[in-house]
Amino acid sequence: MWAFLSAIATGVIWGITPALYSEATRRNGPICANAWKSWGALTVSWLIITVFDLFEVPSPKTFTYIALNSLLGAVAGDYAFFRGIALSGAGKATPVGFTYILWASIISTIFLGEPFSSRVILGAMLSVFGIWLLSTEKGEWNVIGIAWSLLASLMWAMSPMVMRLALVDINPVAASAGGSFLKSAIFSVLAVKSKRLRGVGTEK
């Protein structure tokens, strides 16, 4: 029951954040937006770890999984999604990006041996179809923006599969903090050379 409620809450939050991402990328660009997002996630994660004493040091193997998850999901996936939003807008990039629901079901079945059934595929397809119905808007579709969003979808589908391997040996909050630290470092380094980090955005 808690897993179901957590999934619903996650879906609601993910439905809100693309609009915020759209404004952030419009003002500061995808790299800087990802940097600030990662630092925010790191701050919250470490606060939770401190309050509830959840600190854990990952083994080299687990750290490798966390790093790979961060590279696939946040560094590659989120950057591609932010690029898609910047080019196509949140209303068009989001439904394409969220097709990762379907890819994740297929990949988890193939590589992790999770139960496969027609209901799983039907549920994933209905979820994707629902996203399209709710998010479709009139106007032309930017092909490059959609390509970036599709890349994000594929990266997001592979990322949870890797994180599941890490969570065998570490608690989720500690894993999240470790991933956020890596993402913060990577995007901050990339943003240092950008004028956007110094407050010059994309707006004229």
N, C-alpha and C positions, 0 to 999 in steps of 0.2 A: 504493500500500500504506500509506504513512504517512498519507495523507488518510483512509483507511478506519479505521486504528487511532486516529487523532485523534478521528474521529466516535464511535467506540465508547467511548473514554475520556470524551468529553464527555457521552455518554448516561449513563454510570455516575455521573459527578459530579452531573449534573442529577437523577438518581434519589435521591441522598442529600440534596441541599440543601433540598428542600421540607420535610423534617422539621425541619431547623434553622430555616427560615423560620417554620414554625408556632410554634415556641417563642419566637422573637424577636418576632413580631407579638403573641403572647399577652401578653408581658411589657411591650413598649414601643410597640406600635402600628405600622402599616405605614410611616408617614413616617420615624420614627426608625430603624426597622429598615433601610429603604432608605438612609438617610444613612450609617449605620455600614458597611453593605455596600459603598457607593460609595467611602468612604474607604479601606477595606481593599483594594479592587481598585486604587485609585489608588496606594497605597503599593507594592503588589507590582509594578505596571506600571513605576513609576519606578525601582525597584530593578533590574529587568531591563534597562531602558533604560540605566541608569548602568553596569552591569556589562558589557554587550555593545555599548555605544556605538551605540544605535539611535535616538537623538534626531533628529527631523525636524520642521521647521516647515511645517505644511500651508498650501497656497494658500487664498485666500478661498473658492474653490469647494469644495475638499476639506473645509475646516472647516465649511462649510454642510452638507455630507453627514454629517459626523461628528456635528454638533449635531442634525440631524434624526433620525439613527439613535438617538442618546441619548434624545431626546424620545419617540420612538415605542416603542423597546424597553424602556428602563429607567425613564424617568419615568412614562410612561403604562402600558406593559405590566407592569413589575414592581410598580408601585403597585396596579394592578388585580388582579394575581395575589396579592399580599399581602392585599388586601381579601377576595379569594375564600377564601384559606386561613383568615383570621380568622373568616369567617362559616360556612364549610362544612367546614373541616379539610383537612389536606394530602391525605388519602386520596381525597377527592372533587374538590378543586380541581385537583389535578395532572393527572388524565386528561383533564379538560375543557381545561385550559390547553395541554396537549401536543398537542391536535388541530391546533396551528399547523403541524405537519409536512405535513398535507394542504394547508392554505391556502398555505403557502410554495411548494409544488410548483406549484400552479395559478398563483399570482401571478408566479413567476419565469418561467414559460412565456409568460404573456400579455405582461408588460412588459419582460422581458430577453431574450426569444427563446431561452431554454434549450430543449434538445431535449425534445419532448413525445412520450410513448408510453404505451401501455397498461400497460407494466411500471412506469413511474414512478408512475402513479396507483395501480396495484395494490399496489406496495411501500409507498406512503404510507398507503393504507387499512389494510393489514395491520399497519403500525406502530401506527396509532391503535387498531386493534382489540386488538392485544396489550397496549397500555397500559391499555385498559379492562378487559381480563381480569385483569391483574395488580393493578389498583388498586381494582376494585369492592369495596365493602364494604356491609354491611347498614345499614339505617337510612334516615331521611328525607333528602331532598336540599333544601337551602336554595336557593330559586329566585334570590334576590338574589345569593347567593354564587356560584352557577353563572353568572349573568349577568356578574359581575365577571371570572370565570375565562375566559369566552368572549371578553370584550373583550381580556383579556390575550393570548389566542391570536391574535386578529386583529392586534394591535399587534406581537407577536413575528414574525408572518409577513411583515409589511412591513419591519421593521427590517433584516434581513439584505440585502434587496434594495437598500436605500439604502447600507448599508455597503460592499457590493460596488463601488459606484461610487466610493466614497472610496479603496478599496484599490488603485485603478489608479495613484494618485500618492503613496501613503504606506505604510510597512510596518505590519503588523497591530498590533505592540506600541505603536508611537507613536500609532496611531489609537485603541487601547484606552485609553491613558493620557489622551489628549485627551477622550475620551468620559467617562471616570471623573471627570476634573476638573470637567466641566460638571455631571454628575450629583451630585457631592459638594456643589458650590455650591448647586444648586437645592434639594436635599433638606435641606441644613443650614439654609438660609434658611426653608424651610417648617417645620422642626422647632424653630427658635428660640422661636417663640411657644407651643410645646406644652410642657405640664408634663412630658411623658414624657422630654424631653431632659434634664430636671433629675433624672431618676431615678424619677419617679412613673409606674409602668406601669399596665396594665389590670387587674392582679390586685388583689384586695381582701384 
